[in-house]
Amino acid sequence: MGEMTQNKEGWKGKILSGLFWRFLEQISYQGIQLIFSLFLLRILDTEEVGAVSVISIFITIANTFIQSGFSQALMQKKEIKEEDYSSVFYLTLALSGGIYLLFYGISPFVAEFYHLPVLESLLRQMSILLFPGAVISIQMAYAGRALQFRPIFLASFFSSLFSGVLAVFLAYRGFGSFAMAYQQISYYFFTMLILFLCLPWRPKLLFRLSSLSALFHFGWKILFSGLLDQIWQNIYGLVIGKRYKVEELALYNRGEMFPKLLSSTLSTMISGVMFPAFSKMQEEKDTLQEMARKTIRFSAFLLFPILFGLMAVAKPFIILLLTKKWIGMLPYLRFLSVTYLFLPLHMCNLQLMNSQGRSDLFLKLEIIKKILGIIILLLTFPFGIFVMLFGKNVGEVLCLYLNSKPNEKLIQYGFFSQLKDCLASFIASFLMGGTIYLSQGQLEKRGMTELWQLIALIPLGAICYILFSLLLNRKDIKTLMELNPLKRKGM
């Protein structure tokens, strides 16, 4: 009994350490990327940004096809051998080569389809990053199994810094769209090299079809699900880029950038640590439920006020950081902030499901959700972009219900229980956002500059949220205080 308690305490320590390094990695990566993105957006025009946005859709879908299934299988499998890592290594490199040749061949047709000649060269050059991306997925799986997130932090930090400096330099030298393309390519290559220096894993001359077969049995469902999800995540961009202009796609993508950055940073940080932890404790249903509840409450408590605050100060925020030429992204930013509000809840539900080895449920859910999403898209498509985005938000709520349904049976923690756990944070954040929005309008009428509006409104928002939380949400404040590392060490 004492040994079991000691093991649990050991895992709690590893989880907290993992959360710390994952938090540093995501904050540093996203922070550095954001800073350099702001420089690039001020230099480049909307057409140049839109061209890279189109190609990024193809690259993202291809990366998902190459990476997602086997990397998740490597992390979920209870016992792993060296031949498993090496076999996946050679397979993913071969897949990268095949997709690279495919993209090289279809690049002229992509350029013609979007009536933008630069897309041909962009697609051919950006496809190179598929090769280091395949290697990184295995390195991440190796580090994730051991909860070794410090090397990931180092790789992410230095690669982001170098690639960002390179991109800004190239943009000032007139490289246009290719400045952003080379930023992504250099980031992937440097991340791969740094992880090779920091992690002990090296590919061996081992290749076993039996290893791939065992991993594929679990991974193909995750792969197909991830592929469906990425196609779905990018289908709005593809539709907007084709039906309207690439400039409109640039506004959509940049409007998505900030809420997606904030939400995915938190989601990636938590899910990257919690998936191995959930997998280790898959037999302990009560512990899983407790961990899931704390994860969801903690995510909502942190993310909801940030996104509601962002919606409230969106106008001065955009003008100050990106200049008035990007003010067209304002309605996109507000709509998409709502879209990403519940991303951490989606991630937690899916990770719980995968940790139980229920990739069959995962796949079924993805198919059902995509059919539902396509129906909503077809119904809203004729009425314009913002009706489409409203439909997308309705779809997100329905998908959250579907994602949580299996966990209602697995650990007795379903949709309405999760919403109840988030309700106090939602109300406090909504009240804070409304207060800040009304205040921003008054400050703008008085002629206050965008900088001074933000200087006044951000601290006001923090104070309002704390006060509303003290009235409505003391339980989550207490939980947050319990995570204080100084308190845990008795300092």
C-alpha positions as CSV (number, residue, x, y, z in Angstrom):
1,M,0.0,0.0,0.0
2,G,2.8,2.4,0.9
3,E,4.6,1.5,-2.3
4,M,1.4,2.3,-4.3
5,T,1.1,5.7,-2.6
6,Q,4.8,6.4,-3.2
7,N,4.3,5.6,-6.9
8,K,1.3,7.9,-7.1
9,E,3.3,10.7,-5.5
10,G,6.2,10.0,-7.9
11,W,3.8,10.3,-10.8
12,K,2.3,13.5,-9.4
13,G,5.8,15.0,-9.2
14,K,6.5,14.0,-12.8
15,I,3.2,15.4,-13.9
16,L,3.8,18.7,-12.2
17,S,7.3,18.9,-13.6
18,G,6.0,18.1,-17.0
19,L,3.3,20.8,-16.7
20,F,6.0,23.3,-15.7
21,W,8.3,22.5,-18.7
22,R,5.4,22.2,-21.1
23,F,4.1,25.5,-19.9
24,L,7.5,27.1,-20.4
25,E,7.8,25.5,-23.9
26,Q,4.4,26.7,-25.0
27,I,4.7,30.2,-23.6
28,S,8.1,30.7,-25.0
29,Y,7.2,29.2,-28.4
30,Q,3.9,31.0,-28.8
31,G,5.3,34.2,-27.3
32,I,8.3,34.3,-29.7
33,Q,6.2,33.3,-32.7
34,L,3.7,36.0,-31.8
35,I,6.3,38.8,-31.6
36,F,7.9,37.9,-34.9
37,S,4.4,37.4,-36.5
38,L,3.6,41.0,-35.5
39,F,6.7,42.3,-37.2
40,L,6.0,40.2,-40.3
41,L,2.4,41.3,-40.5
42,R,3.4,45.0,-40.3
43,I,5.9,44.5,-43.2
44,L,4.0,42.1,-45.5
45,D,0.7,42.8,-47.3
46,T,-2.5,40.7,-47.0
47,E,-2.0,38.9,-50.4
48,E,1.5,37.7,-49.4
49,V,0.2,36.5,-46.0
50,G,-2.8,34.9,-47.7
51,A,-0.5,33.0,-50.1
52,V,1.4,31.3,-47.3
53,S,-2.0,30.6,-45.5
54,V,-3.2,28.6,-48.5
55,I,0.0,26.5,-48.6
56,S,0.0,26.0,-44.9
57,I,-3.3,24.2,-45.2
58,F,-1.8,21.6,-47.5
59,I,1.3,21.2,-45.3
60,T,-0.7,20.9,-42.1
61,I,-2.9,18.1,-43.5
62,A,0.1,16.3,-44.9
63,N,1.9,16.5,-41.5
64,T,-1.1,15.0,-39.8
65,F,-1.2,12.1,-42.3
66,I,2.5,11.4,-41.7
67,Q,2.7,11.9,-38.0
68,S,-0.4,11.6,-35.9
69,G,-1.4,7.9,-35.8
70,F,2.0,6.3,-35.1
71,S,3.2,9.0,-32.7
72,Q,0.1,8.6,-30.5
73,A,0.5,4.8,-30.7
74,L,4.1,5.0,-29.6
75,M,3.0,7.0,-26.5
76,Q,0.0,4.8,-25.7
77,K,1.6,1.4,-26.0
78,K,2.3,-0.1,-22.6
79,E,5.6,-1.7,-23.5
80,I,7.8,-0.1,-26.2
81,K,10.9,-1.5,-28.0
82,E,13.7,0.1,-30.0
83,E,12.4,-1.6,-33.1
84,D,9.1,0.2,-32.7
85,Y,10.7,3.6,-32.8
86,S,13.1,2.7,-35.7
87,S,10.4,1.1,-37.8
88,V,8.1,4.1,-37.5
89,F,11.1,6.4,-38.3
90,Y,11.7,4.7,-41.6
91,L,8.0,4.5,-42.5
92,T,7.3,8.2,-41.8
93,L,10.4,9.3,-43.8
94,A,9.1,7.2,-46.8
95,L,5.6,8.7,-46.4
96,S,7.2,12.2,-46.4
97,G,9.0,11.4,-49.6
98,G,5.9,10.2,-51.3
99,I,3.8,13.3,-50.3
100,Y,6.7,15.6,-51.2
101,L,6.7,14.2,-54.8
102,L,2.9,14.5,-54.9
103,F,2.9,18.1,-53.9
104,Y,5.8,18.9,-56.3
105,G,3.7,17.5,-59.1
106,I,0.4,19.2,-58.3
107,S,1.8,22.6,-57.4
108,P,1.1,24.1,-60.9
109,F,-2.5,23.1,-60.6
110,V,-2.8,24.6,-57.1
111,A,-1.4,27.9,-58.4
112,E,-3.9,27.8,-61.3
113,F,-6.8,26.9,-59.0
114,Y,-6.3,29.9,-56.8
115,H,-5.1,32.2,-59.6
116,L,-1.9,32.9,-57.8
117,P,1.4,31.9,-59.6
118,V,3.6,32.2,-56.5
119,L,1.8,29.2,-54.9
120,E,3.7,26.8,-57.3
121,S,7.1,27.6,-55.9
122,L,5.8,28.1,-52.3
123,L,4.3,24.6,-52.2
124,R,7.4,23.0,-53.6
125,Q,9.7,24.7,-51.1
126,M,7.5,24.4,-48.0
127,S,7.0,20.7,-48.6
128,I,10.6,20.1,-47.6
129,L,9.6,20.6,-43.9
130,L,7.7,17.3,-44.1
131,F,11.0,15.4,-43.6
132,P,12.1,17.0,-40.3
133,G,8.5,17.0,-39.2
134,A,8.3,13.2,-39.4
135,V,11.5,12.8,-37.3
136,I,10.2,15.3,-34.7
137,S,7.0,13.4,-34.2
138,I,9.0,10.3,-33.0
139,Q,11.3,12.4,-30.9
140,M,8.3,14.0,-29.2
141,A,6.8,10.5,-28.6
142,Y,10.0,9.4,-27.0
143,A,10.2,12.5,-24.7
144,G,6.5,12.3,-23.9
145,R,6.6,8.7,-22.7
146,A,9.4,9.6,-20.2
147,L,7.7,12.9,-19.4
148,Q,11.0,14.6,-20.4
149,F,9.7,18.0,-21.5
150,R,12.8,20.1,-20.8
151,P,14.5,19.1,-24.1
152,I,11.3,20.0,-26.0
153,F,11.4,23.4,-24.3
154,L,15.0,24.0,-25.3
155,A,14.4,22.9,-28.9
156,S,11.3,25.0,-29.3
157,F,12.8,28.1,-27.7
158,F,16.0,28.3,-29.7
159,S,14.4,27.2,-33.0
160,S,11.6,29.8,-32.6
161,L,14.1,32.5,-31.9
162,F,16.4,31.7,-34.9
163,S,13.6,31.2,-37.4
164,G,11.9,34.4,-36.3
165,V,15.0,36.5,-36.7
166,L,15.6,34.9,-40.1
167,A,12.1,35.6,-41.3
168,V,12.1,39.3,-40.3
169,F,15.5,39.8,-42.0
170,L,14.2,38.2,-45.2
171,A,10.9,40.2,-45.1
172,Y,12.9,43.5,-44.8
173,R,15.0,42.3,-47.8
174,G,11.9,42.0,-49.9
175,F,11.4,38.2,-49.9
176,G,7.6,38.6,-49.4
177,S,5.7,35.3,-48.9
178,F,9.0,33.3,-48.8
179,A,10.1,35.0,-45.6
180,M,7.3,33.3,-43.8
181,A,7.9,30.0,-45.7
182,Y,11.6,29.9,-44.7
183,Q,10.6,30.7,-41.1
184,Q,8.6,27.5,-41.0
185,I,11.2,25.4,-42.8
186,S,14.1,26.6,-40.6
187,Y,12.1,26.1,-37.4
188,Y,11.5,22.4,-38.2
189,F,15.1,21.6,-39.1
190,F,16.5,23.3,-36.0
191,T,14.0,21.7,-33.7
192,M,15.0,18.3,-35.1
193,L,18.7,18.9,-34.7
194,I,18.4,20.3,-31.1
195,L,16.3,17.3,-30.1
196,F,18.9,15.0,-31.5
197,L,21.4,16.7,-29.2
198,C,19.2,16.7,-26.1
199,L,17.6,13.2,-26.3
200,P,19.4,9.9,-26.2
201,W,17.2,8.2,-28.8
202,R,18.8,7.5,-32.2
203,P,17.3,5.5,-35.1
204,K,18.8,2.0,-35.5
205,L,19.0,-0.2,-38.5
206,L,15.9,-2.0,-37.5
207,F,12.7,-2.4,-39.4
208,R,9.9,-4.8,-38.3
209,L,6.6,-5.1,-40.1
210,S,5.3,-6.8,-37.0
211,S,6.0,-3.7,-34.9
212,L,4.3,-1.5,-37.4
213,S,1.3,-3.9,-37.5
214,A,0.8,-3.7,-33.8
215,L,1.1,0.1,-33.7
216,F,-1.0,0.5,-36.8
217,H,-3.8,-1.5,-35.1
218,F,-4.2,1.4,-32.6
219,G,-2.7,4.2,-34.7
220,W,-4.7,3.9,-37.9
221,K,-7.9,5.1,-36.2
222,I,-6.1,8.0,-34.6
223,L,-4.5,8.8,-38.0
224,F,-7.7,8.7,-39.9
225,S,-9.4,10.7,-37.1
226,G,-6.6,13.3,-37.1
227,L,-6.7,13.6,-40.9
228,L,-10.5,14.1,-40.9
229,D,-10.1,16.7,-38.1
230,Q,-7.3,18.6,-39.9
231,I,-9.2,18.7,-43.2
232,W,-12.2,19.9,-41.3
233,Q,-10.2,22.5,-39.4
234,N,-8.9,23.9,-42.7
235,I,-12.0,23.5,-44.9
236,Y,-13.3,27.0,-44.0
237,G,-9.9,28.4,-45.1
238,L,-10.0,26.5,-48.4
239,V,-13.6,27.7,-49.1
240,I,-12.9,31.3,-48.2
241,G,-9.6,31.3,-50.2
242,K,-11.4,30.0,-53.3
243,R,-14.8,31.7,-53.2
244,Y,-13.4,35.1,-52.1
245,K,-9.8,36.3,-52.3
246,V,-6.6,35.2,-50.6
247,E,-6.7,38.6,-48.9
248,E,-9.9,37.6,-47.2
249,L,-8.3,34.3,-46.2
250,A,-5.4,36.3,-44.7
251,L,-7.9,38.3,-42.5
252,Y,-9.6,35.0,-41.5
253,N,-6.3,33.3,-40.6
254,R,-4.9,36.3,-38.7
255,G,-8.2,36.7,-36.9
256,E,-7.9,33.1,-35.9
257,M,-4.3,33.5,-34.9
258,F,-4.7,35.1,-31.5
259,P,-7.6,33.0,-30.0
260,K,-6.1,29.8,-31.5
261,L,-2.7,30.7,-30.1
262,L,-4.1,31.2,-26.6
263,S,-6.4,28.2,-26.6
264,S,-4.1,25.7,-28.2
265,T,-1.2,26.8,-26.0
266,L,-3.1,25.8,-22.9
267,S,-4.6,22.7,-24.6
268,T,-1.3,21.5,-25.9
269,M,0.4,22.1,-22.6
270,I,-2.2,20.2,-20.6
271,S,-2.9,17.4,-23.0
272,G,0.8,16.7,-23.8
273,V,1.3,16.0,-20.1
274,M,-2.1,14.5,-19.2
275,F,-2.3,11.9,-22.0
276,P,0.7,9.9,-20.7
277,A,-0.7,10.4,-17.1
278,F,-4.2,9.3,-18.1
279,S,-2.6,6.2,-19.9
280,K,-0.7,5.2,-16.8
281,M,-3.8,5.4,-14.6
282,Q,-6.3,4.0,-17.1
283,E,-7.5,1.3,-14.7
284,E,-8.2,3.7,-11.8
285,K,-11.6,5.2,-12.8
286,D,-12.1,7.4,-9.8
287,T,-8.6,8.9,-10.1
288,L,-9.2,9.6,-13.8
289,Q,-12.5,11.4,-13.1
290,E,-10.8,13.5,-10.4
291,M,-7.9,14.4,-12.8
292,A,-10.3,15.2,-15.6
293,R,-12.5,17.5,-13.5
294,K,-9.5,19.4,-12.2
295,T,-8.1,19.7,-15.7
296,I,-11.3,21.0,-17.2
297,R,-12.0,23.5,-14.3
298,F,-8.4,24.7,-14.4
299,S,-8.5,25.2,-18.2
300,A,-11.7,27.1,-18.0
301,F,-10.6,29.3,-15.1
302,L,-7.5,30.4,-17.1
303,L,-8.7,30.5,-20.7
304,F,-12.2,31.9,-20.5
305,P,-11.2,35.4,-19.1
306,I,-8.4,35.7,-21.6
307,L,-10.6,35.1,-24.6
308,F,-13.5,37.2,-23.3
309,G,-11.0,40.0,-22.6
310,L,-9.5,39.6,-26.0
311,M,-13.0,40.0,-27.6
312,A,-13.6,43.2,-25.5
313,V,-10.3,44.9,-26.4
314,A,-10.0,43.6,-30.0
315,K,-10.2,46.9,-31.8
316,P,-7.5,48.9,-30.0
317,F,-5.4,45.6,-29.8
318,I,-5.5,45.2,-33.6
319,I,-4.8,48.8,-34.5
320,L,-1.9,49.1,-32.1
321,L,-0.2,45.9,-32.9
322,L,-0.9,45.4,-36.6
323,T,-1.9,48.9,-37.9
324,K,-5.3,49.9,-39.4
325,K,-4.6,47.9,-42.6
326,W,-5.6,44.7,-40.6
327,I,-8.8,46.1,-39.0
328,G,-10.8,43.9,-41.3
329,M,-9.9,40.9,-39.1
330,L,-11.9,42.4,-36.2
331,P,-15.1,40.4,-36.7
332,Y,-13.1,37.3,-37.5
333,L,-11.2,37.6,-34.2
334,R,-14.4,37.9,-32.2
335,F,-16.3,35.0,-33.9
336,L,-13.3,32.7,-33.6
337,S,-12.6,33.6,-30.0
338,V,-15.9,31.9,-29.3
339,T,-14.9,29.0,-31.5
340,Y,-11.8,28.3,-29.4
341,L,-13.4,28.8,-26.0
342,F,-14.0,25.1,-25.4
343,L,-10.9,23.7,-27.2
344,P,-9.3,22.5,-23.9
345,L,-12.5,20.6,-23.0
346,H,-12.5,18.9,-26.4
347,M,-8.8,17.9,-25.9
348,C,-9.4,16.6,-22.4
349,N,-12.3,14.4,-23.5
350,L,-10.4,13.0,-26.5
351,Q,-7.3,12.3,-24.4
352,L,-9.3,10.5,-21.8
353,M,-10.9,8.3,-24.5
354,N,-7.5,7.5,-26.1
355,S,-5.9,6.8,-22.8
356,Q,-8.5,4.0,-22.4
357,G,-7.4,2.5,-25.7
358,R,-10.8,3.4,-27.2
359,S,-9.4,4.6,-30.6
360,D,-12.5,2.9,-32.1
361,L,-14.8,5.3,-30.4
362,F,-12.4,8.2,-31.3
363,L,-12.7,7.3,-35.0
364,K,-16.5,6.9,-34.9
365,L,-16.9,10.2,-33.2
366,E,-14.7,12.0,-35.7
367,I,-16.8,10.6,-38.6
368,I,-20.1,11.6,-37.0
369,K,-18.8,15.1,-36.1
370,K,-17.4,15.7,-39.6
371,I,-20.7,14.7,-41.2
372,L,-22.5,17.1,-38.8
373,G,-20.0,19.8,-39.7
374,I,-20.4,19.4,-43.4
375,I,-24.2,19.6,-43.1
376,I,-23.9,22.8,-41.1
377,L,-21.4,24.2,-43.6
378,L,-23.7,23.4,-46.6
379,L,-26.7,25.0,-44.8
380,T,-24.8,28.2,-44.0
381,F,-22.5,28.5,-47.0
382,P,-24.9,30.4,-49.3
383,F,-25.4,33.2,-46.7
384,G,-21.9,34.5,-46.4
385,I,-18.8,34.2,-44.3
386,F,-20.1,35.3,-40.9
387,V,-23.2,33.1,-41.1
388,M,-20.8,30.2,-41.8
389,L,-18.8,31.1,-38.7
390,F,-21.9,31.3,-36.6
391,G,-22.8,27.8,-37.8
392,K,-19.3,26.7,-37.0
393,N,-19.7,27.9,-33.4
394,V,-23.0,26.0,-33.0
395,G,-21.2,22.9,-34.4
396,E,-18.5,23.3,-31.8
397,V,-21.0,23.0,-28.9
398,L,-22.7,19.9,-30.5
399,C,-19.2,18.3,-31.0
400,L,-18.4,18.9,-27.4
401,Y,-21.5,17.0,-26.4
402,L,-20.5,14.1,-28.7
403,N,-16.9,14.1,-27.4
404,S,-18.0,13.9,-23.8
405,K,-20.6,11.2,-24.3
406,P,-18.2,8.2,-24.2
407,N,-16.6,9.6,-21.0
408,E,-20.0,9.6,-19.3
409,K,-19.9,5.8,-19.5
410,L,-16.2,5.4,-19.1
411,I,-15.7,7.5,-16.0
412,Q,-19.2,8.9,-15.3
413,Y,-18.2,12.5,-16.3
414,G,-20.4,13.7,-19.1
415,F,-21.4,16.9,-21.0
416,F,-23.6,18.6,-18.4
417,S,-21.2,17.8,-15.5
418,Q,-18.4,19.4,-17.5
419,L,-20.5,22.5,-18.3
420,K,-21.5,22.8,-14.7
421,D,-17.8,22.7,-13.7
422,C,-17.1,25.5,-16.2
423,L,-20.2,27.6,-15.4
424,A,-18.7,29.8,-12.7
425,S,-15.7,30.7,-14.8
426,F,-17.9,31.4,-17.8
427,I,-20.2,33.8,-15.9
428,A,-17.3,35.6,-14.2
429,S,-15.5,36.0,-17.6
430,F,-18.6,37.1,-19.4
431,L,-19.3,39.8,-16.8
432,M,-15.7,40.9,-17.0
433,G,-15.7,41.0,-20.8
434,G,-19.0,43.1,-20.9
435,T,-17.5,45.6,-18.4
436,I,-14.3,46.0,-20.4
437,Y,-16.2,46.3,-23.7
438,L,-18.4,49.1,-22.4
439,S,-15.4,50.8,-20.9
440,Q,-13.5,50.6,-24.1
441,G,-16.3,52.4,-26.0
442,Q,-16.3,55.2,-23.5
443,L,-12.5,55.6,-23.6
444,E,-12.6,55.6,-27.5
445,K,-15.3,58.4,-27.4
446,R,-13.0,60.5,-25.2
447,G,-10.3,60.3,-27.8
448,M,-7.9,58.1,-25.8
449,T,-5.2,56.4,-28.0
450,E,-5.2,52.6,-28.5
451,L,-2.1,52.2,-26.3
452,W,-3.6,54.0,-23.3
453,Q,-6.9,52.2,-23.8
454,L,-5.1,48.9,-23.4
455,I,-3.0,50.2,-20.5
456,A,-6.2,51.1,-18.7
457,L,-8.4,48.2,-19.7
458,I,-6.1,45.2,-19.1
459,P,-5.5,45.8,-15.4
460,L,-9.2,46.7,-15.0
461,G,-10.1,43.4,-16.6
462,A,-7.9,41.4,-14.2
463,I,-9.3,43.2,-11.2
464,C,-12.9,42.6,-12.4
465,Y,-12.2,38.9,-13.0
466,I,-10.7,38.4,-9.6
467,L,-13.6,40.1,-7.9
468,F,-16.3,38.2,-9.9
469,S,-14.4,35.0,-9.3
470,L,-14.3,35.7,-5.5
471,L,-18.0,36.0,-5.6
472,L,-18.8,33.1,-7.9
473,N,-15.8,30.8,-8.2
474,R,-13.8,30.4,-5.0
475,K,-13.4,26.7,-5.5
476,D,-11.2,27.1,-8.6
477,I,-9.2,29.8,-6.9
478,K,-8.5,27.4,-4.1
479,T,-7.5,24.7,-6.6
480,L,-5.2,27.1,-8.3
481,M,-3.5,28.1,-5.1
482,E,-2.9,24.4,-4.3
483,L,-0.9,24.2,-7.5
484,N,1.5,26.9,-6.2
485,P,5.0,25.2,-6.4
486,L,6.3,27.3,-3.5
487,K,3.5,26.2,-1.3
488,R,4.1,22.6,-2.2
489,K,7.7,22.8,-1.2
490,G,6.8,24.5,2.1
491,M,8.6,27.7,1.3
